[in-house]
C-alpha cells in the first residue's frame, strides 16, 4: 500500500504537470518553447496561435502516457512501470519528431 501511495504522489503531479504544460502552451500569446531551453522568438513563427495550439496538443497527448501509467499502476505497479517505460521509449522520440514538424510548419521562411 505504501508503494502505491508513493507511486501516486509521484505520478499524479508529473501527469498534471505535462497536461498543464499543454494547456499553458494553448493559452500562451508568445511562441511556446521546447524543453531544450532555446527561446523561440516571435519573428521566427508566422502563426503564433496555431503554433502554440499544435504545441499544446502535442504536450497533452504526451501526458496521456503518464496518465495511462498512473491508472495502470493502481492495478499493478509492475504494469504501471512497464507502461511508463515503454510509453516514454516510444513517445519521447515521437515528441522530438513532432516538435520539429510543428516548428518547420510554422516557421517564417
C-alpha positions as CSV (number, residue, x, y, z in Angstrom):
1,X,0.0,0.0,0.0
2,X,2.8,2.4,0.8
3,X,4.4,1.8,-2.6
4,X,1.1,2.7,-4.3
5,X,0.9,5.9,-2.3
6,X,4.4,6.8,-3.4
7,X,3.6,5.9,-7.0
8,X,0.5,8.2,-6.9
9,X,2.4,11.0,-5.1
10,X,5.0,11.0,-8.0
11,X,2.8,10.2,-11.0
12,X,-0.2,12.4,-10.4
13,X,1.8,15.6,-10.2
14,X,4.0,14.5,-13.1
15,X,1.0,13.8,-15.3
16,X,-0.7,17.0,-14.2
17,X,2.4,19.0,-15.0
18,X,2.6,17.6,-18.5
19,X,-1.1,18.3,-19.1
20,X,-0.7,21.7,-17.6
21,X,2.2,22.4,-19.9
22,X,0.0,21.6,-22.8
23,X,-2.8,23.9,-21.5
24,X,-0.2,26.7,-20.9
25,X,1.0,26.3,-24.5
26,X,-2.5,26.5,-25.8
27,X,-3.1,29.8,-23.9
28,X,0.3,31.4,-24.4
29,X,0.5,34.6,-26.5
30,X,4.2,34.3,-27.3
31,X,5.6,31.3,-29.1
32,X,6.0,28.2,-26.8
33,X,9.5,26.9,-26.4
34,X,10.5,23.3,-26.4
35,X,12.3,21.6,-23.5
36,X,15.8,22.4,-24.9
37,X,15.6,25.8,-23.2
38,X,16.1,27.7,-26.5
39,X,13.6,30.6,-26.7
40,X,11.5,30.8,-29.9
41,X,11.3,34.4,-31.0
42,X,8.1,35.8,-32.3
43,X,9.8,36.8,-35.5
44,X,10.5,33.1,-36.2
45,X,6.9,32.0,-36.2
46,X,4.3,33.1,-38.9
47,X,1.1,32.0,-37.0
48,X,1.7,32.0,-33.2
49,X,-1.8,30.9,-32.1
50,X,-1.7,27.9,-34.5
51,X,1.9,27.1,-33.5
52,X,1.0,27.2,-29.8
53,X,-2.1,25.1,-30.3
54,X,-0.1,22.4,-32.1
55,X,2.5,22.5,-29.2
56,X,-0.3,22.3,-26.6
57,X,-1.9,19.3,-28.3
58,X,1.5,17.6,-28.5
59,X,2.1,18.0,-24.8
60,X,-1.3,16.9,-23.8
61,X,-1.0,13.9,-26.0
62,X,2.4,13.1,-24.4
63,X,0.8,13.5,-20.9
64,X,-1.6,10.6,-21.8
65,X,1.4,8.2,-21.4
66,X,1.9,9.2,-17.8
67,X,-1.8,9.3,-17.1
68,X,-2.2,5.8,-18.5
69,X,0.8,4.6,-16.4
70,X,-0.7,6.2,-13.3
71,X,-4.0,4.4,-13.8
72,X,-2.3,1.1,-14.7
73,X,-0.1,1.4,-11.6
74,X,-3.2,1.5,-9.4
75,X,-4.0,-2.1,-10.6
76,X,-0.4,-3.3,-10.7
77,X,2.8,-1.3,-10.1
78,X,4.7,-3.5,-12.4
79,X,2.3,-2.9,-15.2
80,X,2.3,0.8,-14.5
81,X,6.0,1.0,-14.5
82,X,6.1,-1.0,-17.8
83,X,3.6,1.3,-19.4
84,X,5.7,4.3,-18.3
85,X,8.9,2.8,-19.5
86,X,7.7,1.6,-22.9
87,X,5.5,4.6,-23.4
88,X,8.4,7.0,-22.8
89,X,10.7,5.0,-25.0
90,X,8.2,5.3,-27.8
91,X,6.8,8.7,-27.1
92,X,9.9,10.8,-26.5
93,X,11.4,10.2,-30.0
94,X,7.9,10.9,-31.4
95,X,7.8,14.1,-29.3
96,X,11.1,15.2,-30.8
97,X,9.9,14.5,-34.4
98,X,6.5,16.1,-33.8
99,X,8.0,19.3,-32.4
100,X,10.4,19.6,-35.4
101,X,7.5,19.2,-37.8
102,X,5.5,21.8,-35.9
103,X,8.4,24.2,-35.9
104,X,9.1,23.7,-39.6
105,X,5.4,24.1,-40.5
106,X,5.0,27.4,-38.7
107,X,8.5,29.0,-39.1
108,X,8.8,32.0,-41.3
109,X,10.8,31.4,-44.2
